[in-house]
Amino acid sequence: MLDAQIAVVGKLKSDASFMGMIRGIWDEPPVDAPYPFVSLGPHTESARATFGNHANGTIFFYLHVWW
């Protein structure tokens, strides 16, 4: 999960237009986090073997936008 989380946060942070609209991205936002911000919510993972490859799977997680 951590690799996927790092990839998504990296993609969001690389978008200057998006980052211009928010004040930060947190896994666990601080109590005094300035609005607007994005926090990463819960996730679920499902392993899926395809053609003998057990490394494939799907990860779903929520992005909470606090405006």
C-alpha positions in Angstrom: 0.0 0.0 0.0 2.8 2.4 0.8 4.1 2.4 -2.7 0.7 3.2 -4.2 0.2 6.0 -1.6 3.6 7.5 -2.4 2.8 7.3 -6.1 -0.7 9.0 -5.8 0.6 11.8 -3.4 3.6 12.3 -5.8 1.2 12.7 -8.8 -1.0 15.1 -6.9 1.9 17.2 -5.7 3.3 17.4 -9.3 0.1 19.1 -10.5 0.8 22.8 -10.0 -2.9 23.7 -10.6 -4.1 21.3 -8.0 -1.5 22.3 -5.4 -2.4 26.0 -6.1 -6.0 25.2 -4.8 -5.0 23.4 -1.6 -2.7 24.0 1.4 -1.4 20.5 1.9 -1.8 16.7 1.6 -1.7 14.6 4.8 -2.1 11.0 5.9 -3.1 12.3 9.3 -3.7 16.0 9.1 -2.7 18.1 12.2 -5.5 19.5 14.3 -4.7 23.0 13.1 -4.3 22.1 9.4 -5.1 25.1 7.2 -8.1 24.7 4.8 -8.4 23.6 2.1 -6.4 20.3 2.3 -6.5 16.7 1.2 -6.2 13.8 3.6 -5.8 10.1 2.7 -8.5 7.9 4.0 -8.9 4.2 4.6 -7.9 1.7 2.0 -8.7 -1.9 0.9 -6.6 -4.3 -1.0 -7.6 -7.3 -3.1 -5.1 -9.8 -4.3 -5.8 -11.1 -7.8 -3.7 -13.8 -9.5 -3.7 -13.6 -13.2 -1.8 -16.0 -15.4 0.1 -17.4 -12.5 1.3 -13.9 -11.4 0.4 -13.4 -7.8 1.7 -9.8 -7.7 -1.3 -8.3 -9.4 -4.0 -6.8 -7.3 -6.2 -3.7 -6.8 -5.9 -1.0 -4.1 -8.7 1.3 -3.4 -8.4 4.3 -1.0 -10.2 7.5 -0.3 -9.0 11.0 -0.8 -10.9 13.4 1.6 -11.0 17.0 0.4 -11.6 19.4 3.3 -12.7 22.7 1.9 
